[in-house]
Amino acid sequence: MHADVHHLLHTVEAAELHSTAAEFRLPRTSLRTRVGWTLVEVGLRLTTQGREAVATAPRATAAVQPA
């Protein structure tokens, strides 16, 4: 196969692959948005863990019994 024909076929096939891949590509979000939602998720995890730890912690007065 001649080099020019090979290059032309490669260019056409690459363009088809790029257009097919563009259909499945997710929209890009900004870094600020991604970091913001990550911080919200971490904050929610911390608050739910804090509530569970407080609810399940034994009381200090119950552990100490008078002699």
N, CA and C atoms as a LAMMPS dump frame, in Angstrom:
ITEM: TIMESTEP
0
ITEM: NUMBER OF ATOMS
201
ITEM: BOX BOUNDS ff ff ff
-5.0000000000000000e+02 5.0000000000000000e+02
-5.0000000000000000e+02 5.0000000000000000e+02
-5.0000000000000000e+02 5.0000000000000000e+02
ITEM: ATOMS id mol type element x y z
1 1 1 N 0.842 -1.167 0
2 1 2 C 0 0 0
3 1 3 C 0.891 1.236 0
4 2 1 N 0.49 2.185 -0.762
5 2 2 C 1.264 3.413 -0.884
6 2 3 C 1.143 4.221 0.414
7 3 1 N 2.179 4.92 0.776
8 3 2 C 2.224 5.644 2.043
9 3 3 C 1.142 6.725 2.134
10 4 1 N 0.884 7.41 1.034
11 4 2 C -0.142 8.464 1.053
12 4 3 C -1.533 7.886 1.272
13 5 1 N -1.829 6.755 0.64
14 5 2 C -3.12 6.107 0.796
15 5 3 C -3.267 5.588 2.229
16 6 1 N -2.202 4.996 2.737
17 6 2 C -2.215 4.478 4.113
18 6 3 C -2.488 5.626 5.11
19 7 1 N -1.835 6.751 4.905
20 7 2 C -2.023 7.902 5.798
21 7 3 C -3.456 8.44 5.701
22 8 1 N -4.005 8.49 4.487
23 8 2 C -5.372 8.972 4.295
24 8 3 C -6.369 8.046 4.991
25 9 1 N -6.201 6.73 4.837
26 9 2 C -7.098 5.776 5.499
27 9 3 C -6.999 5.871 7.017
28 10 1 N -5.798 6.043 7.517
29 10 2 C -5.61 6.187 8.957
30 10 3 C -6.298 7.448 9.476
31 11 1 N -6.195 8.536 8.758
32 11 2 C -6.819 9.794 9.162
33 11 3 C -8.34 9.664 9.196
34 12 1 N -8.914 9.004 8.194
35 12 2 C -10.371 8.829 8.146
36 12 3 C -10.834 7.944 9.298
37 13 1 N -10.132 6.834 9.531
38 13 2 C -10.513 5.931 10.615
39 13 3 C -10.363 6.604 11.979
40 14 1 N -9.318 7.381 12.17
41 14 2 C -9.127 8.091 13.436
42 14 3 C -10.245 9.109 13.666
43 15 1 N -10.682 9.787 12.638
44 15 2 C -11.772 10.758 12.77
45 15 3 C -13.076 10.057 13.146
46 16 1 N -13.325 8.88 12.56
47 16 2 C -14.528 8.112 12.909
48 16 3 C -14.484 7.661 14.363
49 17 1 N -13.333 7.196 14.806
50 17 2 C -13.2 6.752 16.197
51 17 3 C -13.394 7.915 17.167
52 18 1 N -12.858 9.074 16.835
53 18 2 C -13.02 10.249 17.702
54 18 3 C -14.479 10.678 17.8
55 19 1 N -15.192 10.623 16.679
56 19 2 C -16.604 11.03 16.72
57 19 3 C -17.437 10.022 17.505
58 20 1 N -17.107 8.728 17.403
59 20 2 C -17.814 7.713 18.178
60 20 3 C -17.521 7.863 19.664
61 21 1 N -16.292 8.134 20.003
62 21 2 C -15.916 8.293 21.411
63 21 3 C -16.551 9.54 22.018
64 22 1 N -16.765 10.567 21.222
65 22 2 C -17.359 11.809 21.734
66 22 3 C -18.793 11.594 22.197
67 23 1 N -19.483 10.603 21.631
68 23 2 C -20.854 10.32 22.042
69 23 3 C -20.915 9.786 23.469
70 24 1 N -19.878 9.078 23.899
71 24 2 C -19.871 8.435 25.195
72 24 3 C -19.13 9.228 26.263
73 25 1 N -18.541 10.339 25.892
74 25 2 C -17.742 11.138 26.821
75 25 3 C -18.644 11.886 27.786
76 26 1 N -18.306 11.862 29.047
77 26 2 C -19.062 12.593 30.055
78 26 3 C -18.723 14.072 29.985
79 27 1 N -19.671 14.93 30.319
80 27 2 C -19.362 16.365 30.306
81 27 3 C -18.34 16.693 31.389
82 28 1 N -17.44 17.586 31.064
83 28 2 C -16.391 17.956 32.016
84 28 3 C -16.937 18.969 33.007
85 29 1 N -16.642 18.736 34.264
86 29 2 C -17.017 19.704 35.282
87 29 3 C -15.754 20.401 35.759
88 30 1 N -15.941 21.558 36.298
89 30 2 C -14.779 22.317 36.726
90 30 3 C -14.188 21.7 38
91 31 1 N -12.945 21.987 38.221
92 31 2 C -12.262 21.491 39.408
93 31 3 C -12.929 22.024 40.669
94 32 1 N -13.37 23.264 40.622
95 32 2 C -14.015 23.865 41.785
96 32 3 C -15.284 23.106 42.17
97 33 1 N -16.059 22.684 41.185
98 33 2 C -17.285 21.94 41.442
99 33 3 C -16.985 20.58 42.034
100 34 1 N -15.999 19.883 41.468
101 34 2 C -15.655 18.546 41.971
102 34 3 C -15.122 18.603 43.393
103 35 1 N -14.266 19.577 43.679
104 35 2 C -13.723 19.71 45.025
105 35 3 C -14.835 20.09 46.007
106 36 1 N -15.735 20.943 45.595
107 36 2 C -16.838 21.349 46.46
108 36 3 C -17.711 20.174 46.848
109 37 1 N -18.1 19.343 45.873
110 37 2 C -18.946 18.189 46.188
111 37 3 C -18.198 17.151 47.009
112 38 1 N -16.891 17.032 46.795
113 38 2 C -16.102 16.11 47.607
114 38 3 C -16.079 16.569 49.061
115 39 1 N -15.937 17.875 49.282
116 39 2 C -15.951 18.398 50.641
117 39 3 C -17.312 18.212 51.303
118 40 1 N -18.377 18.365 50.546
119 40 2 C -19.712 18.125 51.092
120 40 3 C -19.859 16.665 51.501
121 41 1 N -19.388 15.762 50.652
122 41 2 C -19.48 14.335 50.961
123 41 3 C -18.672 13.985 52.208
124 42 1 N -17.474 14.515 52.326
125 42 2 C -16.645 14.251 53.507
126 42 3 C -17.307 14.819 54.76
127 43 1 N -17.853 16.013 54.659
128 43 2 C -18.532 16.611 55.804
129 43 3 C -19.724 15.787 56.254
130 44 1 N -20.495 15.276 55.307
131 44 2 C -21.639 14.44 55.668
132 44 3 C -21.191 13.146 56.333
133 45 1 N -20.117 12.571 55.848
134 45 2 C -19.6 11.345 56.472
135 45 3 C -19.134 11.621 57.898
136 46 1 N -18.464 12.741 58.103
137 46 2 C -17.97 13.063 59.44
138 46 3 C -19.112 13.318 60.413
139 47 1 N -20.149 13.991 59.959
140 47 2 C -21.261 14.272 60.871
141 47 3 C -22.034 13.013 61.224
142 48 1 N -22.205 12.099 60.274
143 48 2 C -22.929 10.867 60.597
144 48 3 C -22.088 9.964 61.484
145 49 1 N -20.783 9.945 61.307
146 49 2 C -19.919 9.147 62.175
147 49 3 C -19.901 9.733 63.573
148 50 1 N -19.925 11.041 63.69
149 50 2 C -19.923 11.687 64.995
150 50 3 C -21.188 11.383 65.772
151 51 1 N -22.323 11.383 65.104
152 51 2 C -23.595 11.081 65.765
153 51 3 C -23.643 9.632 66.229
154 52 1 N -23.144 8.717 65.424
155 52 2 C -23.141 7.305 65.806
156 52 3 C -22.216 7.077 66.996
157 53 1 N -21.079 7.753 67.016
158 53 2 C -20.131 7.578 68.117
159 53 3 C -20.715 8.131 69.418
160 54 1 N -21.429 9.249 69.354
161 54 2 C -22.03 9.836 70.548
162 54 3 C -23.17 8.965 71.048
163 55 1 N -23.952 8.4 70.145
164 55 2 C -25.106 7.597 70.532
165 55 3 C -24.697 6.263 71.143
166 56 1 N -23.574 5.709 70.72
167 56 2 C -23.164 4.393 71.206
168 56 3 C -22.141 4.459 72.334
169 57 1 N -21.68 5.642 72.695
170 57 2 C -20.673 5.758 73.751
171 57 3 C -21.317 5.502 75.113
172 58 1 N -20.664 4.704 75.964
173 58 2 C -21.224 4.47 77.3
174 58 3 C -21.102 5.724 78.154
175 59 1 N -22.002 5.879 79.072
176 59 2 C -21.953 7.044 79.951
177 59 3 C -20.871 6.843 81.008
178 60 1 N -20.216 7.909 81.355
179 60 2 C -19.142 7.83 82.342
180 60 3 C -19.701 7.573 83.729
181 61 1 N -20.898 8.078 84.04
182 61 2 C -21.469 7.892 85.36
183 61 3 C -21.946 6.448 85.563
184 62 1 N -22.316 5.765 84.501
185 62 2 C -22.79 4.391 84.622
186 62 3 C -21.633 3.443 84.906
187 63 1 N -20.427 3.793 84.437
188 63 2 C -19.277 2.912 84.637
189 63 3 C -18.76 2.991 86.07
190 64 1 N -18.959 4.109 86.728
191 64 2 C -18.443 4.287 88.088
192 64 3 C -19.562 3.944 89.063
193 65 1 N -19.326 2.952 89.899
194 65 2 C -20.327 2.571 90.893
195 65 3 C -19.757 2.853 92.275
196 66 1 N -20.572 3.379 93.183
197 66 2 C -20.066 3.677 94.527
198 66 3 C -19.711 2.374 95.267
199 67 1 N -18.714 2.415 96.088
200 67 2 C -18.238 1.234 96.818
201 67 3 C -18.954 0.976 98.095
